[in-house]
Amino acid sequence: MTYEPTPAQRAAQEALAEQAAEASATLLPVAQEATARLEAMAQELELLETEPLGLNSAQRQTLRKTAQRLRSWAKREGEQTPAGYLTRAQFARLAQVSANTLVKWHETGSLVPAYTHPLTRYRYYKPEQAAQAKSARKRRQRKAAK
């Protein structure tokens, strides 16, 4: 059995089709203008992003992905210091040196952190490394005394 619309339904469908055509004709120029403006703004933004840093599209994409990873890592709830490790500041207090000294020692290879986060490059130390840090501090004090 096939469905046949009533004459009133046909008239309503035709009226709706006419209204849709009128609305499309009215809104089409507005939509085209808005699209053109958005494209112009996107081009300006792209120029602003690339000119100061001199980045090509692949480098910009890498930069965006890196920023997304950093944001997602920073937003992760419950992210804490890995179990059994001390942060750089905590370890510096334990070893009685400054946190900046620990960075310098890491750069020179004198005292390498037990764990370095691959994304943020935060340094984490094991409490057992305090003896190494104290002996390095004593060596530095002896050199300074000479």
C-alpha positions in Angstrom: 0.0 0.0 0.0 1.5 3.3 -1.0 1.0 6.5 0.9 -0.6 9.4 -0.9 -0.5 12.8 0.8 -3.7 14.7 1.0 -4.2 18.0 -1.0 -3.7 20.0 2.2 -0.4 18.2 2.9 0.8 18.7 -0.7 0.0 22.4 -0.4 1.9 22.6 2.9 4.9 20.8 1.4 4.9 23.2 -1.6 4.7 26.2 0.8 7.6 24.9 2.9 9.7 24.3 -0.3 9.0 27.9 -1.4 10.0 29.2 2.0 13.2 27.2 2.0 14.1 28.4 -1.5 13.5 32.1 -0.4 15.6 31.6 2.8 18.4 30.0 0.8 18.4 32.8 -1.7 18.5 35.4 1.2 21.1 33.6 3.3 23.4 32.5 0.5 25.1 35.9 0.0 25.4 36.3 3.8 27.0 32.9 4.1 29.4 33.5 1.3 30.5 36.9 2.8 31.0 35.3 6.2 33.0 32.5 4.6 35.2 35.0 2.7 35.8 36.9 5.9 36.8 33.8 7.8 39.2 32.7 5.1 40.8 36.2 5.1 41.2 36.0 8.9 42.7 32.5 8.7 45.2 33.7 6.2 46.1 36.7 8.4 46.5 34.4 11.4 48.7 32.0 9.4 50.9 34.9 8.4 51.2 36.1 12.0 52.1 32.6 13.1 54.8 32.0 10.5 56.5 35.4 10.1 58.0 36.0 13.5 59.2 32.4 13.9 59.9 31.6 10.3 58.2 28.2 10.6 57.0 26.2 7.7 53.7 24.2 7.8 55.3 21.0 9.1 57.1 22.8 11.9 53.9 24.6 12.9 52.0 21.3 13.0 54.7 19.8 15.2 54.6 22.8 17.4 50.8 22.6 17.7 51.0 18.8 18.5 53.6 19.4 21.1 51.5 22.1 22.7 48.5 19.8 22.7 50.5 17.1 24.4 51.8 19.5 27.0 48.3 20.8 27.7 46.8 17.3 28.0 49.7 16.3 30.3 49.1 19.3 32.5 45.4 18.7 32.7 45.7 15.1 33.6 44.2 14.7 37.1 46.1 12.9 39.8 49.4 13.2 38.0 52.0 13.2 40.8 55.7 12.5 41.4 56.5 9.0 40.4 56.5 6.6 43.4 59.8 6.5 45.3 61.2 9.6 43.6 61.9 13.1 44.8 61.3 16.3 42.8 64.3 18.5 42.1 63.4 20.9 44.9 62.9 18.1 47.4 66.1 16.4 46.5 68.0 19.8 46.6 66.8 20.3 50.2 67.8 16.7 51.1 71.3 17.1 49.5 71.7 20.7 50.9 72.4 22.2 47.5 70.4 24.6 45.3 68.0 23.3 42.6 70.0 25.2 40.0 73.1 23.3 41.1 71.4 20.1 40.4 70.6 21.3 36.8 74.2 22.2 36.3 75.4 18.9 37.6 72.9 17.1 35.3 74.2 19.1 32.3 77.8 18.3 33.1 77.1 14.7 33.9 78.2 14.9 37.5 74.9 13.8 38.9 72.3 12.4 36.5 68.7 12.2 37.7 67.2 8.7 38.3 64.3 9.6 36.0 63.6 12.4 33.6 60.0 12.8 32.3 60.1 12.5 28.5 57.6 15.3 27.8 58.2 17.9 30.4 61.9 17.1 31.1 61.2 17.3 34.9 64.0 15.7 36.8 63.3 13.2 39.6 65.9 11.7 42.0 66.0 8.7 44.2 66.8 9.3 47.9 69.8 7.0 47.6 71.5 9.6 45.3 71.8 12.0 48.2 75.2 10.5 49.1 76.5 11.2 45.6 75.2 14.8 45.8 76.8 15.4 49.2 80.2 14.1 48.0 79.9 16.3 44.9 79.1 19.2 47.1 82.2 18.5 49.3 84.4 18.3 46.2 83.1 21.6 45.1 83.8 23.2 48.5 87.3 21.8 48.5 88.0 23.3 45.1 86.6 26.6 46.2 88.8 26.6 49.3 92.0 26.2 47.3 
